[in-house]
Amino acid sequence: MKKPLPVQGQQLSKEDFLNGRHDEMIIAAGLEGAMKRNTPEFRLGKRDEMIASSPPGDMIWVFGYGSLIWNPAFDYDEKRIGRLYGYHRRFCSWSTIGRGSPDAPGMMLALDNGGSCNGIVLGVKRERAVEELTSVFMREMTGETYFAKWGTVRTDAGTVKAITFVANHGSENYAGKQTLEDTARHIAQGCGHLGPCTDYLFNTTQHLEELGLHDPMLRKLCDLVEKNLS
């Protein structure tokens, strides 16, 4: 594996999402109007909807395909490698806060329609789901970038239904299909209050490859971004 560039930027913690610091940082950076943000009540309502509609069983699963792999920011009880069917991983969301700015947006991953995607599933015992999934929904449902849906993930220990965060095509942040060259250019330029967008790409690629999961698209983007930065 080719070693990525040195990691920079900030990783938010579980507590940052629980105590509202995540939102406070957006406001403090003067970016309150840079994106439509969901209210905390809306986010927690989605958490409750997903828990209420979860399949029977002792565990509720969350699928990780990007930063949830290397910074889950919640306490899970089990972790498995798996493949989600019906969606693929793609940089198709603009980042105007966090890893970019309104004037120089970065790009973030989302699950878009079709194909499949390798990643991990993180399981939380049902009795702890409300507590642990709070930070997940406060984070992933900050804006209108994603829909929360149930997805089918195959793992070596069996198939599970997992909460997945998929691209909302109606969101102002949905970028649609970009060439890899254009995507790399936006990733190379993007930098926000959480740090450079390159950090997000390199971290995701590195941690997937450490798990033995190879995404040729991500590796190609790493090479293109390094050329943009050189």
N, C-alpha and C positions, 0 to 999 in steps of 0.2 A: 504493500500500500504506500502510495506517495504521501509523505507527511504534509499536512496542511499548514498554512501560515499560522503564526502565533495567535492564539485566541485572545480577543479583547472584548470589552463590553461588560455588561452587568447581567447577572442572573437573578431574577426575582424569586423570592421564597414563598412558601405556603402562607406565612404570616403577612407578607406584602399584599396578597390577594384577600385574605380574611379581614384585615384591618382597614382596607380601602386605600392603602398607600399607592397601589398601582394607579388608581384614578387620580389621586392627589399629585402624582408625578406628571401626569398628562397636563393637568391644569397649571402646575408650577412651570412647566416648559412653555406655557402660552399656546398650547395646542388644543384647547377645549373645543374650538370650532373646526378643527381639522378633520374630524370624522363624527358621524352620528354614533353616539354611545347609548347602549341600552341601560336602563335604570337597574340598580341592584335588585329591585323587586322582580323585574322581568327575568333577570339571569337566574335568580333562585327559583322562580316559578318554572323555568325550563328544567332545572335540576329536579324539581319535584315531579314534573311530568314524566321525565325519563325514568326515574326510580319507580313511579307508579305503573309504568308500562313495561317494566323489565320482565324478562322470562323467569319462570320459577327457578329456584336454586339458591344456594348459600352465598354465591358470589355475583357481584355486578362488575362487568368488565369495561375498560376504556381502551380504545385503540390509539396507539401512538405512532405517528409517521414522520414527525418533525421534532420540534423542541420538547415534546412530551417524552421523547426517548432519552434525552440527556439532561432535562431539567423538569421532571414531572411535577414537582412542587405540591405533592400530596403523599400521604403514607399509604402504600398499597400492601396487600398481603401475599400476592403471588404475581409472578412475571413469566410470560411465555413469549417465544417468537412465533409469529403467525403471518398468514397472508389473507388480506381482505379482498373480497371479490365484488366487482361491480363499480369500483372506483380506482383511479390511478393518482399517484402523487405528481403534482405539477406546480411550478411557480406561476400562479395565475391571480395573485392578489397584490395590489399596491400596498406598500407600507409608508404611510404619511406621518406616522408617529412610531416611536419605539426604535425601529431600524431604518428610518428614513424621515424625510421632512416633506411638507407640501411642495416645496420648490425643487427638491431632488429626491423623489420617492425611491425607496428600495422595493424589493419584491419578497413576498412570503409564500410559503407552500400552502396548498389546500388540496383536498381530495376532489377531483373532478370526475365527471361521468365516464364510465367505461373502463374495461380492463381490470387489472388487479394491482395490489400494492403490498409489498412486504413491510413488516414493522414489528411492533410488540403489542401485546395486550397486558394491561395491568388490572389485576383483580382486587376488589375491595369486598370484605365480608358485608353482607346485607345490613347487619346491625350497625355498622359504622358508615354506611353509604352517605347518609345526609351530612355527617361531619366532614368526611373526606372529599366528597364531590363538590362541596361548596367552593373550594379554591379553584377547582377545575372549571366550573361554570362561570365564576367571577372573571376568570382569565379568558377562556375561549369565546365567551359570549359578550365580551366587552363592547363590541360593535356589531354590525350586521354582516360581517364577513362570512360567517358560517351558519349552517343549520345543524342542529343536533339530531342525528338519526341512528337507528339500530342497523348495524352491519353484520354480515356473516364472516367470521374469521376462522380459518382452519389452522390448527396447531397440532403438534405431534401428540398431544394429550387429548385430542378431540376438537370438534367444532364448537365454537361459542358465539353467542350474540354479544356484540360490544357496542358501546356508545361511540359513534364516529362524528367528527366535525367536518362537514362537507361544504364545498363552495356554494355560496349564495350568488347565483348569476344576476340577481337583481340588486346586489349591493353596489354602492358607489366605488368600492374598492376592487370589484372584479375586473381583472385586466384582460380576460380572454386569452386566446392563444397567441403567444409571442415567439419569435425565433429565439433560439438559444443565444445567439449573438446579442440581441437586444436585451434579453433577460440578464445576461452576464454584465452588460453595461450598466443596467440599473442596480444590480447587486453591488457592483464595484463602487458606484457613486453614493449609494444609500448610507446614511448615518443619522441616528436620532438620539434621543435621551437615554436609550438602553445600549447604545454603541453601534458599531458598523454592521451593515447587513452581511458583509462577508463572514463575520463571526457566526451568524446563523447558518449559513451554507456550509462552512467548513466543519462546524460542530456536528451538524446533522450527518454529513457524509462520513466523517471519521467514526462516529459512534455506530452507524449502521455497519460499516466495514469491520469494526471490532467485534460485532455480533455475527460476522460472516455473511452479512446481507449486502449485496452489491447492486447499486443503482447506476447504470451507465450514464444516464442523463445527469445525475448529480456530479459524477466524476468528470464528465465533459465540461460541466459548468465551472467546476473548480479550476480546470486548466484554462478556460477562457477568461475567468475572472483574474487569475494570476497574470495573464498577458495584459489585461486592461490596467493592472496596477503597476506593471513593470515599466 
